[in-house]
Amino acid sequence: MDLITPEFGLVFWTAITFLCLLFILKKFAWKPILGAVEEREDGIKNALASAEKARKEMENLNADNERILKEARAEREAMLKDAREIREQTIAKAETEAQEKASKIIEKAQAAIESEKKIAMAELKSHVAGLSVEIAEKVVREELSNKDKQLKLVESMLGEAKLN
Amino acid sequence: MTLNTFKSVLFSALFLATSFAGYATEDSDNTDNKEFNPKEMILHHVKDAHGFHLWDWNGRSVSLPLPIILWTDNGLSTFMSSAFHHDDSGKTIVEKNGGKFVKFHEKIYQLEAGASSVSFDEEHHPTNAHKPLNFSITRNVFMMWVSVIVLLLIFFAAAKRYKKSDDNVPTGIAGFVEPLVIFVRDEIGKPMIGEHKYKRYMPYLLTIFFFIWINNIFGLIPILNGANLSGNIAFTCTLAVFTFIITTFSGNKNYWKHIFWMPGVPVPMKIFLMPIEIIGMFVKPISLMIRLFANITAGHVIILALMSLIFVFKSVAIAPVSVAFSLFITVIEIIVTAIQAYIFTILSALYFGMATEEEHH
């Protein structure tokens, strides 16, 4: 029966000792130990979270880069296209201009040639007329030396004039 | 450094105590021709005692005397247990502070005024003596204090490690202690009480876990000679009462409603359940008390009983069997030390969890 009857003395000392132990350990052991453990766990959690955040940011950055690269490529393409068009336009414009200029030059040349030709013709005509007059003088002088011949000449001349 | 200081203090204390014990040695009353009584021997080892019996030397028993503190009608009476000269049959009378005291079956009795020797009735109960309030430092109290010193040294050293390091990395003894602390927090506190409320109860849970565990272990160390603190019903009773008090005081509306007016059942059932729940309130800590006491005491009894076989059969040939079996039981008991500490703690946590559980429908 002794075995299962709590002794008052032991109950008393156990209660006092346990309460002291509880308060001392609570203050000087559990608080620092649990605090340190929690602090560390929070640290790990935060570190993991920030790593995840950094990873996501990195992903975003990569996506951005890709996008920017794509845009740049498209821009380059467009610029090249524009340049090509401009070049073609320029060439075409130059060609037409050149053609116009050339045709103008040709026209001018032709006009010059025509006028030169006219001048030359006029000169030639006057020359030919002079010659003809000279010849005619010589002929007339010879012809007019006898009357018959003078008359014949007049007649042929008249006849010629008619033909004209 | 603290550990070394502690070691030297402990050893010098033990040395002093044993040399002091030299004065306390007397001719042992136990004579060899007495019939060996295993029941008496086992109960003597399992129960508490005044004085710390260490060993017998040349027929004299060497023991560490412990202070006896009594509260009598005349006030406080204190003397060392060595004053009884190892007499446990009530023959040696110690006179102190006007009172006459005898020790009988490890209990201190105060003789009634005028009596000069204790007389017994047929059932060996003293008839002319009564028990004064006994606050003696018995061997269980002594071992409890030793265990407290060991616990404080371990956990102070561990806590210091954290203070020293900036990054809270457990080093040295903290590396050994931390998994246990985290075990109590993550396997006992959090699942039983819940994420939001467990923090309040952690100091209590950690303290009972390590306090019970270390005293279970101390009970198994043979040289400490029957320091069966956690197998003593007074010890388990006190801890169970603490658990009961904390449970009762942290009980919320929902907890009391479940005891006095169980929700969700018909009214006759509510009335029927109320007394059962009220009994349950008290049965829970009582079961805690009995479980720890019975488990630890049973372990001691088995080991001692196996050892007694040698003396019962009066043959050395039985010794190998006894030693083999008690070794086997001791190994099991080592596991039991941790399991019982764990069960006491987890059930306490469970009761706190039940007391603080919120209504969820």
HADDOCK unambig.tbl for C-alpha pairs under 7 A between the chains (distance, minus, plus):
assign (segid A and resid 3 and name CA) (segid B and resid 47 and name CA) 6.57 0.50 0.50
assign (segid A and resid 4 and name CA) (segid B and resid 233 and name CA) 5.97 0.50 0.50
assign (segid A and resid 5 and name CA) (segid B and resid 233 and name CA) 6.87 0.50 0.50
assign (segid A and resid 6 and name CA) (segid B and resid 233 and name CA) 5.42 0.50 0.50
assign (segid A and resid 6 and name CA) (segid B and resid 234 and name CA) 4.08 0.50 0.50
assign (segid A and resid 7 and name CA) (segid B and resid 234 and name CA) 5.76 0.50 0.50
assign (segid A and resid 9 and name CA) (segid B and resid 134 and name CA) 5.35 0.50 0.50
assign (segid A and resid 9 and name CA) (segid B and resid 135 and name CA) 4.44 0.50 0.50
assign (segid A and resid 9 and name CA) (segid B and resid 136 and name CA) 6.53 0.50 0.50
assign (segid A and resid 10 and name CA) (segid B and resid 141 and name CA) 6.63 0.50 0.50
assign (segid A and resid 10 and name CA) (segid B and resid 234 and name CA) 5.99 0.50 0.50
assign (segid A and resid 10 and name CA) (segid B and resid 235 and name CA) 6.78 0.50 0.50
assign (segid A and resid 11 and name CA) (segid B and resid 234 and name CA) 5.17 0.50 0.50
assign (segid A and resid 11 and name CA) (segid B and resid 235 and name CA) 6.10 0.50 0.50
assign (segid A and resid 11 and name CA) (segid B and resid 238 and name CA) 5.85 0.50 0.50
assign (segid A and resid 13 and name CA) (segid B and resid 141 and name CA) 6.71 0.50 0.50
assign (segid A and resid 14 and name CA) (segid B and resid 235 and name CA) 6.14 0.50 0.50
assign (segid A and resid 14 and name CA) (segid B and resid 238 and name CA) 6.74 0.50 0.50
assign (segid A and resid 15 and name CA) (segid B and resid 238 and name CA) 6.23 0.50 0.50
assign (segid A and resid 21 and name CA) (segid B and resid 148 and name CA) 6.90 0.50 0.50
assign (segid A and resid 22 and name CA) (segid B and resid 203 and name CA) 6.93 0.50 0.50
assign (segid A and resid 22 and name CA) (segid B and resid 204 and name CA) 6.59 0.50 0.50
assign (segid A and resid 22 and name CA) (segid B and resid 207 and name CA) 5.92 0.50 0.50
assign (segid A and resid 26 and name CA) (segid B and resid 203 and name CA) 5.44 0.50 0.50
assign (segid A and resid 28 and name CA) (segid B and resid 156 and name CA) 6.71 0.50 0.50
assign (segid A and resid 29 and name CA) (segid B and resid 155 and name CA) 5.63 0.50 0.50
assign (segid A and resid 29 and name CA) (segid B and resid 156 and name CA) 5.88 0.50 0.50
assign (segid A and resid 29 and name CA) (segid B and resid 159 and name CA) 5.36 0.50 0.50
assign (segid A and resid 30 and name CA) (segid B and resid 203 and name CA) 6.25 0.50 0.50
assign (segid A and resid 32 and name CA) (segid B and resid 159 and name CA) 5.85 0.50 0.50
assign (segid A and resid 33 and name CA) (segid B and resid 159 and name CA) 5.57 0.50 0.50
assign (segid A and resid 33 and name CA) (segid B and resid 162 and name CA) 6.88 0.50 0.50
assign (segid A and resid 36 and name CA) (segid B and resid 162 and name CA) 6.58 0.50 0.50
assign (segid A and resid 36 and name CA) (segid B and resid 168 and name CA) 5.65 0.50 0.50
assign (segid A and resid 40 and name CA) (segid B and resid 168 and name CA) 6.21 0.50 0.50
